Amino acid sequence: MNTKHIALISAELNIAARQAENTMNLLAEGSTVPFISRYRKEVTGSLDEVQIGRIEDLQKRYKEVDERRAYIIKTITEQNKMTDELLEKLEQSWVIAELEDLYLPYKTKRKTRATVAIEKGLEPLAKLIFEQSENAPQTVAEQYLSEQVASTEEALKGARDIMAEWINENAELRDKMRKLFTHTSKLTSKVIEGKEEEGNKYKDYFDFNEELHTIPSHRVMAILRGEAEGFLYGTINPEEEDAMDIMHKQFVTGNNASSEQVTKAVADAYKRLLRPSLENEFRAVAKERADAEAIDVFAENLRQLLLAAPLGPKGVIAVDPGYRTGCKVVALDDQGNMLDNDVIYPLEKNYKRDDAEALLRKWAQKYNTEAIAVGNGTAGRETEEFVKKIDFGKKINVFMVNESGASVYSASEVAREEFPEYDVTVRGAISIGRRLIDPLAELVKIDPKAIGVGQYQHDVNQSNLKQSLDRVVVSCVNNVGVNLNTASKHLLAYVSGLGPSLAENIVKYRKENGAFSNRMQLKKVTRLGEKAFEQCAGFLRIENGDNPLDNSAVHPERYKLIETMASRQGSTVQDLMAKEDLRKKINPKEYVSEEVGLLTLEDILKELDKPSRDPRDEIAIFEYAEGIRTMEDLKVGMTLPGVVTNITNFGAFVDVGVKQDGLVHISHLSNKFITNPNEAVKLNQKVTVTVLEVDPSRKRISLSMKDNEAPATHSSGPRRENNSNKKPSSSKPAAPAPINDFQAKLNELRKKFN
């Protein structure tokens, strides 16, 4: 274990060196982030998943720095140019940019103006001028005339080229200039001449500049995309006067004719070499920072989407709406297995509408349907309205389901493998229904980028995006827990310690041997060894199995401890889990040992109190405003219920039922000042919004949540009891606000945007 890495990581994350070292050891042993964070709290000092993930990332970064440093040292040493001072600087640096600056003078160079001048024998002249003690460099330059150097001006120009390269490669100067770029450079963008009309969507950036260290990531991404599409030209630079002042102070040390030559070399070095080099570096840094912020937003949105409230194991009819081609409908049992499928035409004004109603009534009785899921795509609102008017003879709740990515799933290899005999439309309807039953189990089958909760996801670093999103999926799956006997191989693959191969082996074992009755049977699965068992067992659940603890988050390694607890209370483990009075008698301090600390014991008792409790909320019923289906139905000042569909770092998008989401800018998310939209809203949250502006031509809707912060939600679940005193918002739009009030709001919004 690299002690320097431990010190650097503990300092950067502000944790004890012991925490960093122990966590790094666990990772090196093959333990996963979810396992470490849940079952090794004493070892890590209760580090959470984010901190453990950061340790994993930093350790990788410092290993890369070590590898690059070793290569640089080896290369310079082989050139016989290594000095004690340079070696010390290299060994003390942990920043790649610093290492590259130190290495720059020793890199094998392609042919440059300086190398050409050196080949012509002008390096001694450059050294003489650079010292700035020679008062007549033109006279000295005559000594360097040759067949290759025809004039004194050519000799001086070659000397300046050499000096410019020395200046550019000076590590001290590059450090100073990097600080100048960091603190004072601006990102500027201009429209490319002749592209004004075609690139109108980038109009805000036609003549734009902002401090690089404060510019929000979404603006950086917009400018970079505008450049990539050929509409904008962007630059990143500090004030040239400030840069030249720093360079003059360091290199122009005299006041004679040689100093004039050095001054010219300084200007050339900045404009031709140093500025482009640092601009590229800072462009990459800005992109990396913007990527990181965009990925963080995407990851948080994905987490909220995956942990959306499930309906649970109930019979469902799912409808994939459509006009001309009709609506694909499927009936699913409580585990999401398809029982039936058909096509209905509920939006036709003829007998087909009656046939559609009859089919849905028949299925509802035949398949014991408890809920209906309607996709929110084309014709979704009209189909929802049709279904809600049907008298099923019993209570059947109707839910609008976000179908983003359903088409991607239905055409995927995963869907073809699950339903080879059905076409993409049937698979899409199945996906919609399963998303209602258990969104997590269904959404893990889809590439997260296709789910539609990110921004600029195709522009960011794809490797970093995949790593971040995979981590989120793994975290969510293990946080919720997985039913070992019903989970698909796609869901099992995300369980700690498994992966696609072992997940497939588990499903194969299940088919050949029937349902698992206890966790220990996992060891009989092909290639599932002790380490994999250790990592996965606590996250897998078995309902009605041999041991009630198998349906909890308690790890098998602690079963004997719980049996001891039960024995001391004169009861069974089952009684201990069922009776609160028995659990209250347990003093966890009595069970502390070298292997088990108080943190683990407290977790165990919490789990015994509510074993296998799903951490997700109960699903809530929601209704859009009646009569609001298109943008033309919206009027300024209307107050409407809506659903948060996407969160960015500049606001949140809300679906009010018109097929075009509206934007609630961050300045209108709350009555109080906030810096992060997640402080005010969450994905899938039911909210009340006021319409500020509608622009059908640009398909833009501006909304506000100010004075409407109470969620527009009607709860049917026990975990929403804390909202029981809040009055549900009306589904009917309020009368338009007075025009003066609206104008004031609009002016305020424009000021915020500007």
C-alpha positions in Angstrom: 0.0 0.0 0.0 1.4 3.4 -1.1 1.7 5.5 2.1 1.9 8.7 0.0 -1.4 7.8 -1.7 -2.9 7.3 1.8 -1.7 10.7 3.0 -2.9 12.5 -0.2 -6.4 10.9 -0.2 -7.0 11.4 3.5 -6.0 15.1 3.1 -8.1 15.7 0.0 -11.2 14.0 1.6 -10.6 15.3 5.1 -10.7 11.9 6.6 -8.3 10.0 8.9 -5.4 8.2 7.3 -6.6 5.0 8.9 -10.0 5.3 7.2 -8.4 5.8 3.8 -5.9 2.9 4.3 -8.6 0.4 5.6 -10.9 1.3 2.7 -8.1 0.9 0.1 -7.3 -2.5 1.6 -10.9 -3.6 1.4 -11.1 -2.5 -2.3 -7.9 -4.3 -3.0 -9.4 -7.5 -1.6 -12.2 -7.3 -4.1 -14.9 -5.8 -1.8 -17.5 -3.6 -3.5 -18.6 -0.1 -2.6 -22.1 -1.1 -1.4 -20.8 -4.0 0.7 -18.1 -1.8 2.3 -20.4 1.0 3.1 -23.1 -1.2 4.7 -21.2 -4.1 6.3 -17.8 -2.7 7.2 -18.6 0.5 9.0 -16.2 -0.1 11.9 -13.4 -0.7 9.5 -14.0 2.5 7.5 -15.3 4.7 10.2 -18.7 4.9 8.7 -17.7 6.2 5.3 -20.6 6.4 2.9 -20.8 5.2 -0.7 -19.8 8.6 -2.2 -16.7 8.8 0.0 -15.7 5.2 -0.8 -16.2 5.9 -4.5 -14.0 9.0 -4.3 -11.2 6.9 -2.6 -11.4 4.4 -5.4 -11.2 7.2 -8.0 -8.4 9.1 -6.3 -6.4 5.9 -5.9 -6.7 5.3 -9.6 -5.7 8.9 -10.4 -2.6 8.8 -8.2 -1.5 5.5 -9.7 -1.7 7.1 -13.1 0.4 10.0 -11.8 3.0 7.5 -10.5 3.2 5.8 -13.8 3.6 9.0 -15.8 6.2 10.3 -13.3 8.2 7.1 -13.6 8.2 7.4 -17.4 9.4 11.0 -17.3 12.2 10.2 -14.9 13.3 7.3 -17.0 13.3 9.3 -20.2 15.2 12.3 -18.8 17.7 10.0 -17.1 18.4 8.2 -20.3 19.2 11.6 -21.9 21.8 12.1 -19.1 20.1 15.4 -18.2 18.6 14.5 -14.8 19.7 16.7 -11.9 19.1 16.3 -8.2 16.9 19.5 -8.2 14.8 18.3 -11.1 14.4 14.9 -9.6 13.2 16.4 -6.4 10.6 18.5 -8.2 9.4 15.5 -10.1 9.0 13.3 -7.1 7.2 16.0 -5.1 4.6 16.8 -7.8 1.2 15.1 -7.8 -0.4 17.1 -10.6 -0.1 15.9 -14.2 0.1 19.4 -15.6 3.1 20.2 -13.3 4.9 17.1 -14.3 4.3 17.9 -18.0 5.7 21.4 -17.5 8.9 20.0 -16.0 9.2 17.4 -18.8 8.4 19.8 -21.6 12.1 20.9 -22.3 13.2 17.3 -22.5 10.4 16.0 -24.8 11.4 14.7 -28.2 10.2 17.5 -30.4 8.8 17.5 -33.9 10.4 20.0 -36.2 9.7 23.5 -35.0 11.0 27.0 -35.9 13.3 26.8 -32.9 14.8 23.4 -33.9 15.3 24.7 -37.4 17.2 27.7 -36.0 19.3 25.5 -33.8 20.2 23.3 -36.8 21.4 26.5 -38.5 23.8 27.1 -35.6 22.0 30.1 -34.0 21.6 28.7 -30.4 24.8 30.5 -29.2 23.5 33.8 -30.6 20.2 33.2 -28.8 22.0 32.5 -25.5 24.1 35.7 -25.8 21.0 37.9 -26.5 19.0 36.2 -23.8 21.6 37.2 -21.2 20.9 40.9 -22.3 24.4 42.1 -21.7 25.2 42.6 -25.4 24.4 46.2 -26.6 24.8 45.5 -30.3 23.2 42.1 -31.2 22.9 43.1 -34.9 26.7 43.3 -35.1 27.2 40.0 -33.3 24.6 38.4 -35.6 26.8 39.0 -38.6 29.2 36.3 -37.2 26.4 33.8 -37.8 25.8 34.4 -41.5 26.2 31.3 -43.6 24.7 29.5 -46.6 21.7 28.8 -44.4 21.5 32.2 -42.8 21.4 34.9 -45.5 21.0 38.1 -43.3 21.4 39.5 -39.9 17.6 39.9 -39.6 17.2 36.2 -40.4 19.8 35.4 -37.7 18.0 37.5 -35.2 14.7 36.0 -36.1 16.1 32.5 -35.6 17.5 33.5 -32.3 14.1 34.9 -31.2 12.5 31.7 -32.3 14.8 29.8 -30.0 14.3 32.2 -27.1 10.5 32.0 -27.6 10.6 28.2 -27.2 12.8 28.6 -24.0 10.3 31.0 -22.6 7.3 28.8 -23.4 9.0 25.8 -21.8 9.9 27.6 -18.6 8.1 25.7 -15.8 8.1 28.7 -13.4 6.5 30.9 -16.0 3.9 28.3 -17.0 2.9 28.0 -13.3 2.4 31.8 -13.1 0.5 31.9 -16.3 -1.7 29.0 -15.3 -2.6 30.9 -12.1 -3.5 34.0 -14.2 -5.7 31.9 -16.5 -7.3 30.2 -13.5 -8.3 33.4 -11.8 -8.9 36.0 -14.6 -9.5 34.3 -18.0 -12.8 34.7 -19.7 -14.7 32.4 -22.0 -15.8 34.5 -25.0 -17.9 33.4 -27.9 -18.9 35.0 -31.2 -21.2 34.0 -34.0 -19.5 32.8 -37.2 -20.3 35.3 -39.9 -23.2 34.2 -42.0 -24.5 31.7 -39.5 -26.8 34.1 -37.5 -30.1 32.8 -38.9 -29.2 29.1 -39.0 -27.7 29.1 -35.5 -30.5 31.2 -34.0 -30.9 28.8 -31.1 -27.4 29.9 -29.9 -28.4 33.6 -30.1 -27.6 34.1 -26.4 -23.9 33.3 -27.2 -23.5 35.4 -30.4 -21.6 38.0 -28.4 -20.9 36.5 -25.0 -18.2 36.6 -22.4 -18.0 35.4 -18.8 -15.4 34.7 -16.2 -14.2 31.1 -16.7 -14.0 30.3 -13.0 -17.7 31.3 -12.4 -19.4 30.3 -15.6 -22.1 27.6 -15.1 -21.4 24.3 -16.7 -24.5 24.4 -19.0 -23.2 27.5 -20.7 -19.8 25.9 -21.3 -21.6 22.9 -22.8 -23.8 25.1 -24.9 -20.9 27.1 -26.4 -18.9 23.9 -27.0 -21.9 22.4 -28.8 -22.4 25.6 -30.8 -18.7 25.4 -31.9 -19.1 21.7 -32.8 -22.1 22.5 -34.9 -20.3 25.3 -36.7 -22.2 28.3 -35.4 -19.9 29.8 -32.7 -16.2 30.5 -32.2 -15.0 30.5 -28.6 -11.8 31.6 -26.9 -10.4 31.4 -23.4 -7.9 34.1 -22.4 -7.0 36.5 -19.7 -6.2 40.1 -20.5 -3.2 40.2 -22.8 -1.7 43.2 -20.9 -1.7 41.2 -17.6 0.0 38.2 -19.3 2.7 40.3 -21.0 3.4 42.2 -17.7 4.2 38.9 -16.0 6.4 37.7 -18.8 8.3 41.0 -19.1 9.0 41.0 -15.4 10.5 37.6 -15.5 12.5 37.7 -18.8 13.2 41.3 -19.8 15.9 42.2 -17.3 17.9 44.8 -19.2 17.3 48.0 -21.2 19.3 47.7 -24.4 19.1 46.4 -27.9 19.3 42.7 -26.7 16.4 43.4 -24.3 14.4 44.7 -27.3 15.0 41.3 -29.0 13.9 39.5 -25.9 10.8 41.6 -25.7 9.9 40.6 -29.2 10.6 36.9 -28.3 8.3 37.3 -25.3 5.4 38.6 -27.4 5.9 35.8 -29.9 6.2 33.2 -27.2 2.9 34.3 -25.7 0.9 34.7 -28.9 2.3 31.7 -30.9 3.1 29.2 -28.2 2.1 29.8 -24.6 -1.4 31.3 -25.1 -2.6 28.6 -27.5 -1.1 25.8 -25.3 -2.8 27.1 -22.1 -6.0 27.9 -23.9 -6.2 24.3 -25.1 -5.4 23.1 -21.6 -8.0 25.3 -20.0 -10.6 24.5 -22.6 -10.0 20.8 -21.6 -10.3 21.8 -17.9 -13.5 23.7 -18.5 -14.9 20.8 -20.5 -13.9 18.4 -17.8 -15.5 20.5 -15.1 -18.6 21.0 -17.1 -18.7 17.3 -17.9 -18.4 16.5 -14.2 -21.3 18.8 -13.2 -23.5 17.6 -16.1 -22.7 14.0 -15.1 -23.5 14.7 -11.4 -26.9 16.2 -12.4 -27.6 13.2 -14.6 -26.5 10.8 -11.9 -28.7 12.4 -9.3 -31.7 12.4 -11.7 -31.1 8.8 -12.5 -30.9 7.9 -8.8 -34.3 9.6 -8.1 -35.8 7.9 -11.2 -34.6 4.5 -10.2 -35.9 4.9 -6.7 -39.3 6.2 -7.8 -42.2 4.8 -5.9 -43.3 1.3 -7.1 -46.9 0.1 -7.3 -45.7 -3.2 -6.0 -46.9 -6.7 -7.0 -50.3 -6.1 -8.4 -52.1 -7.1 -11.6 -51.8 -4.3 -14.2 -53.2 -3.5 -17.6 -50.7 -1.4 -19.6 -51.6 0.8 -22.6 -49.1 2.1 -25.1 -51.2 4.9 -26.7 -51.5 5.7 -30.4 -53.9 7.4 -32.8 -53.9 5.9 -36.3 -52.4 2.5 -35.4 -54.4 2.2 -32.2 -53.2 1.4 -28.6 -51.3 -1.7 -27.8 -52.6 -3.2 -24.5 -51.2 -6.0 -22.4 -52.3 -7.7 -19.2 -49.6 -8.5 -16.6 -49.8 -10.5 -13.5 -48.4 -9.3 -10.2 -44.8 -10.3 -11.2 -44.9 -8.6 -14.5 -45.5 -11.7 -16.6 -47.6 -11.1 -19.7 -51.0 -12.8 -19.7 -52.6 -11.3 -22.8 -52.2 -8.7 -25.5 -54.3 -6.9 -28.1 -54.8 -3.7 -30.0 -57.7 -1.3 -29.2 -58.9 1.9 -30.8 -60.4 4.0 -28.0 -60.0 7.3 -29.8 -62.2 6.3 -32.8 -65.7 7.7 -32.7 -67.4 4.5 -33.7 -68.0 0.9 -32.6 -64.3 0.4 -32.0 -64.5 2.7 -29.0 -67.1 0.4 -27.5 -65.0 -2.6 -28.3 -62.1 -1.1 -26.5 -64.1 -0.4 -23.4 -65.5 -3.9 -23.4 -62.1 -5.5 -23.7 -60.7 -3.5 -20.9 -63.6 -4.4 -18.7 -63.3 -8.1 -19.5 -59.6 -8.1 -18.8 -60.0 -6.2 -15.5 -62.2 -9.0 -14.2 -60.5 -12.0 -15.8 -56.9 -11.0 -14.7 -57.8 -9.4 -11.4 -56.4 -6.0 -12.5 -55.7 -3.5 -9.7 -54.2 -0.7 -11.8 -53.9 0.6 -15.3 -50.7 2.2 -16.7 -51.0 4.6 -19.6 -47.8 5.7 -21.4 -47.4 9.5 -21.5 -46.5 9.7 -25.2 -48.6 10.6 -28.2 -52.3 10.3 -27.4 -51.5 9.6 -23.8 -53.8 12.2 -22.3 -56.7 11.3 -24.5 -56.3 7.6 -23.7 -56.0 8.3 -20.0 -59.3 10.3 -20.1 -61.0 7.4 -21.9 -59.8 4.8 -19.4 -60.8 6.9 -16.4 -64.4 7.1 -17.6 -64.9 3.3 -17.7 -66.9 1.8 -14.9 -65.0 -1.4 -14.0 -67.3 -2.2 -11.1 -64.4 -1.8 -8.7 -61.7 0.7 -7.8 -58.9 0.6 -10.4 -56.4 3.5 -10.2 -55.1 4.9 -13.5 -51.4 6.1 -13.7 -49.6 8.0 -16.4 -46.2 6.4 -16.8 -43.2 8.1 -18.3 -42.3 6.0 -21.3 -38.9 7.6 -22.1 -36.6 4.8 -23.3 -39.4 2.3 -23.7 -38.8 2.2 -27.5 -35.1 1.7 -26.9 -35.8 -1.3 -24.7 -38.4 -2.8 -27.0 -35.9 -2.9 -29.9 -33.0 -4.1 -27.7 -31.4 -7.5 -27.6 -32.7 -7.8 -24.0 -36.3 -7.4 -25.1 -35.9 -9.8 -28.0 -34.5 -12.4 -25.7 -37.4 -11.9 -23.2 -40.2 -11.8 -25.8 -38.9 -13.2 -29.1 -42.3 -13.9 -30.5 -43.7 -10.4 -30.0 -43.0 -7.2 -32.0 -41.6 -3.9 -30.6 -45.0 -2.4 -29.9 -46.0 -5.3 -27.6 -42.7 -5.2 -25.8 -43.1 -1.4 -25.3 -46.5 -1.9 -23.6 -45.0 -4.5 -21.4 -42.2 -2.2 -20.3 -44.7 0.6 -19.5 -46.7 -1.8 -17.2 -43.6 -3.2 -15.5 -42.3 0.3 -14.9 -45.4 0.9 -12.8 -45.0 -2.3 -10.9 -41.3 -1.8 -10.2 -39.5 1.0 -12.0 -36.1 -0.1 -10.7 -36.3 -3.7 -12.0 -37.4 -2.5 -15.4 -35.2 0.5 -15.9 -32.0 -1.4 -15.3 -32.6 -3.1 -18.7 -32.3 0.3 -20.5 -29.1 2.3 -21.3 -29.5 5.2 -18.7 -28.7 7.7 -21.5 -31.9 6.7 -23.2 -34.1 7.4 -20.2 -34.1 11.1 -20.9 -33.2 12.6 -17.5 -29.9 14.2 -18.4 -28.6 17.2 -20.3 -25.8 17.2 -22.9 -25.4 13.5 -22.2 -24.0 12.9 -25.7 -21.5 15.7 -25.3 -19.8 14.6 -22.1 -17.0 12.1 -21.6 -18.8 8.8 -22.3 -16.4 6.7 -20.2 -16.9 8.9 -17.2 -20.6 9.1 -17.8 -20.9 5.3 -18.0 -18.9 4.8 -14.8 -21.0 7.3 -12.9 -24.3 6.0 -14.0 -23.3 2.4 -13.5 -22.4 3.3 -9.9 -25.8 4.9 -9.4 -27.6 1.8 -10.7 -25.5 -0.5 -8.5 -26.1 1.7 -5.5 -29.9 1.9 -6.0 -30.3 -1.9 -6.7 -28.3 -2.8 -3.5 -30.0 -0.1 -1.4 -33.5 -1.5 -2.3 -32.5 -5.2 -2.2 -33.4 -7.9 -4.8 -35.8 -10.8 -4.5 -33.6 -13.8 -5.3 -36.4 -15.9 -6.6 -38.1 -13.5 -9.0 -35.4 -11.1 -10.1 -34.3 -11.1 -13.8 -30.7 -11.7 -14.6 -30.5 -8.1 -15.7 -31.4 -6.9 -12.2 -29.2 -9.6 -10.4 -26.2 -8.5 -12.5 -26.1 -5.2 -10.5 -26.1 -6.9 -7.1 -22.8 -6.5 -5.2 -20.3 -9.2 -6.1 -22.3 -10.8 -9.0 -22.2 -9.4 -12.5 -23.8 -10.8 -15.7 -22.1 -14.2 -15.6 -23.0 -15.1 -12.1 -26.5 -13.6 -12.5 -27.1 -15.9 -15.4 -25.9 -18.9 -13.4 -28.3 -18.0 -10.6 -31.3 -17.9 -13.0 -30.1 -21.2 -14.5 -29.9 -22.8 -11.1 -33.4 -21.5 -10.2 -34.8 -23.0 -13.4 -33.2 -26.4 -12.8 -33.7 -26.7 -9.0 -36.7 -24.5 -8.2 -36.8 -21.5 -5.9 -34.1 -20.8 -3.3 -35.3 -21.6 0.2 -32.2 -20.1 1.9 -29.2 -17.9 1.2 -26.7 -20.7 1.8 -27.9 -22.4 -1.4 -26.2 -19.6 -3.3 -22.9 -21.5 -2.7 -24.2 -24.3 -4.9 -24.5 -21.9 -7.9 -21.7 -22.6 -10.5 -18.7 -20.3 -10.0 -20.2 -18.5 -7.0 -17.4 -18.7 -4.5 -16.9 -17.5 -0.9 -16.0 -14.0 -1.9 -18.9 -13.5 -4.2 -21.2 -15.0 -1.5 -19.8 -12.6 1.1 -20.4 -9.6 -1.2 -23.9 -10.5 -2.5 -25.7 -12.4 0.2 -26.9 -9.4 2.3 -28.5 -7.7 -0.7 -30.6 -10.7 -1.8 -34.0 -11.5 -0.3 -35.9 -14.7 0.1 -39.6 -14.4 1.0 -41.1 -17.2 3.1 -37.8 -19.1 3.2 -36.2 -21.4 5.8 -34.8 -18.5 7.8 -36.7 -15.2 8.4 -33.4 -13.4 8.4 -33.0 -14.3 4.7 -35.7 -11.7 3.9 -33.7 -8.9 5.6 -30.6 -6.9 5.1 -28.8 -8.7 7.9 -25.7 -10.4 6.5 -25.4 -14.2 7.1 -22.1 -13.6 8.9 -24.2 -12.1 11.8 -26.9 -14.8 12.0 -25.2 -16.6 15.0 -25.0 -13.3 16.8 -28.8 -12.7 16.4 -29.5 -16.3 17.5 -27.5 -15.5 20.7 -29.6 -12.4 21.2 -32.8 -14.4 20.8 -31.6 -17.1 23.1 -30.8 -14.7 25.9 -34.3 -13.4 25.6 -35.7 -16.9 25.8 -37.2 -16.6 22.3 -36.7 -17.7 18.7 -35.3 -15.4 16.0 -38.7 -15.2 14.5 -40.2 -14.0 17.8 -37.4 -11.5 18.2 -38.3 -10.0 14.8 -42.0 -10.0 15.5 -42.1 -8.6 19.0 -40.9 -5.1 19.7 -40.8 -5.6 23.5 -38.2 -8.3 23.1 -36.0 -6.1 20.9 -36.2 -3.2 23.4 -34.6 -5.4 26.1 -31.5 -5.8 24.0 -28.5 -3.7 25.1 -26.3 -3.6 22.0 -23.2 -2.7 24.1 -23.3 -6.2 25.6 -22.6 -7.7 22.2 -19.7 -5.5 21.1 -16.6 -7.6 20.2 -13.4 -7.3 18.2 -15.4 -8.4 15.1 -18.6 -6.5 15.7 -18.9 -2.8 16.7 -21.7 -0.7 17.9 -22.4 0.7 14.5 -23.1 -2.7 13.0 -25.2 -3.7 16.0 -27.3 -0.6 15.7 -27.9 -1.4 12.0 -28.9 -5.0 12.9 -31.4 -3.8 15.4 -32.9 -1.3 13.0 -33.2 -4.1 10.4 -34.9 -6.5 12.9 -37.4 -3.7 13.6 -38.4 -3.4 10.0 -37.0 -6.3 8.0 -37.0 -6.1 4.2 -38.6 -2.6 4.3 -38.6 -1.0 0.9 -36.8 2.4 1.2 -38.8 3.8 -1.6 -42.0 5.9 -1.1 -45.5 4.7 -1.6 -46.9 5.5 -5.0 -49.2 8.6 -5.3 -52.1 9.2 -7.5 -51.8 12.3 -9.8 -54.2 14.0 -12.2 -53.4 16.7 -14.8 -55.7 19.7 -15.1 -58.9 19.0 -17.1 -59.1 20.5 -20.5 -55.3 21.2 -20.8 -53.9 19.1 -23.6 -51.9 21.4 -25.9 -49.8 24.5 -25.6 -52.6 26.5 -27.1 -54.8 25.6 -24.1 -52.3 27.3 -21.7 -53.0 30.9 -20.7 -50.6 33.2 -18.8 -51.5 33.2 -15.1 -53.0 29.7 -15.0 -52.1 27.6 -11.9 -51.7 23.9 -12.8 -50.6 20.6 -11.3 -47.5 19.1 -12.9 -44.8 16.5 -12.6 -41.1 17.2 -12.5 -39.6 15.3 -15.4 -36.0 16.6 -15.5 -33.7 18.6 -13.3 -30.8 20.7 -14.5 -28.4 23.0 -12.7 -30.4 26.0 -14.0 -33.9 24.8 -13.2 -36.4 22.0 -13.5 -38.7 20.9 -16.4 -42.3 20.1 -15.5 -44.9 18.2 -17.5 -48.3 19.9 -17.2 -49.9 17.5 -19.7 -49.4 19.3 -23.0 -46.6 17.1 -24.5 -44.1 19.9 -24.1 -42.4 20.3 -20.7 -42.2 23.8 -19.3 -39.1 25.2 -17.6 -39.2 26.5 -14.0 -36.0 28.5 -13.9 -34.0 28.2 -10.6 -35.0 31.7 -9.7 -38.7 30.6 -9.8 -38.4 27.3 -8.0 -38.7 28.7 -4.5 -39.7 31.8 -2.6 -36.3 31.6 -0.9 -32.9 31.9 -2.6 -31.4 28.5 -3.6 -28.3 27.5 -5.5 -29.2 24.0 -6.4 -32.6 23.0 -7.9 -32.5 19.7 -5.8 -33.0 21.9 -2.8 -36.5 22.6 -4.0 -37.7 19.7 -6.1 -37.1 16.0 -6.9 -37.7 14.0 -10.0 -41.3 12.8 -10.3 -42.4 15.2 -7.6 -45.9 16.4 -8.0 -45.9 20.2 -8.0 -48.1 23.2 -8.6 -46.9 25.8 -11.2 -48.1 29.1 -12.6 -47.8 29.8 -16.3 -45.5 32.8 -16.9 -45.1 32.7 -20.7 -46.0 30.5 -23.6 -44.2 30.6 -27.0 -45.6 27.9 -29.3 -43.4 28.9 -32.2 -40.2 28.1 -30.2 -42.0 25.3 -28.2 -41.1 27.1 -24.9 -43.2 27.3 -21.7 -42.0 29.4 -18.7 -43.4 28.4 -15.4 -43.0 29.4 -11.8 -43.4 27.6 -8.5 -43.1 30.7 -6.3 -46.1 30.8 -3.9 -46.9 27.3 -5.1 -44.4 25.3 -3.1 -46.8 22.8 -1.5 -46.8 19.6 -3.8 -49.8 19.0 -5.9 -50.2 15.4 -4.8 -52.9 13.1 -3.6 -51.5 10.3 -1.5 -52.8 6.8 -1.2 -49.9 5.5 0.8 -49.2 5.5 4.6 -45.8 7.2 4.2 -47.4 10.4 3.0 -49.3 10.9 6.3 -47.2 14.0 7.0 -48.9 15.7 4.1 -52.4 14.8 5.2 -53.1 18.4 6.4 -52.2 19.9 3.1 -55.1 20.6 0.8 -54.8 18.9 -2.6 -54.5 21.4 -5.4 -57.4 21.7 -7.8 -57.0 20.0 -11.1 -58.9 22.9 -12.7 -56.9 25.9 -13.9 -57.3 29.1 -12.0 -58.5 32.3 -13.6 -55.7 34.2 -15.4 -53.8 36.6 -13.1 -54.1 40.3 -13.7 -51.9 41.4 -16.6 -49.9 43.9 -14.4 -49.0 41.1 -11.9 -47.9 38.9 -14.8 -45.8 41.6 -16.4 -44.0 42.2 -13.1 -43.3 38.4 -12.8 -42.1 38.3 -16.4 -39.8 41.3 -16.0 -38.4 39.6 -12.9 -37.8 36.4 -14.8 -36.0 38.2 -17.6 -33.7 40.0 -15.1 -32.8 36.6 -13.6 -32.1 35.1 -17.0 -29.9 38.1 -18.0 
